[in-house]
Amino acid sequence: MSSVIEDLVKRLNTNPTKKYADMEYKKTDAKLVDKYVKYCKSCKRCWEIDVQATRNQKNLQSENVIISHYIDFPSYGKKKEICKQCKERS
């Protein structure tokens, strides 16, 4: 019986500020995704410039930009823009 009460007290004494901080981070993360991920109307996939991979290149030029595509990514609220691969095919 005491272990059930101890478990209940532990659950009630969680740090509410940590939970609030985690919620704020998730809101910020979602805003960044909406800012950088775009939807290509041609290939019907979401895409973004892979900043880390592009940054690691020695000579950064516009043709050397690396793009990441996402197959099953929600497109709701994303900016519609043709990706680099579809532009090159046209």
Residue pairs with C-beta under 8 A, 6 or more apart in sequence:
34 77
34 78
36 48
36 49
37 46
37 47
37 48
37 70
37 73
37 78
38 46
38 47
38 48
38 78
38 79
38 80
38 81
38 83
39 45
39 46
39 47
39 75
39 78
39 79
39 80
39 81
40 46
40 47
40 80
40 81
40 82
40 83
40 86
41 80
41 82
42 82
42 83
42 86
42 90
43 69
43 83
43 85
43 86
45 69
45 70
45 71
45 73
45 83
46 69
46 70
46 73
46 74
46 75
46 78
47 67
47 68
47 69
47 70
47 83
48 67
48 68
48 70
49 65
49 66
49 67
49 68
50 66
50 67
50 68
53 66
54 60
54 64
54 65
54 66
57 64
57 66
65 84
67 83
67 84
67 85
69 83
69 85
82 90
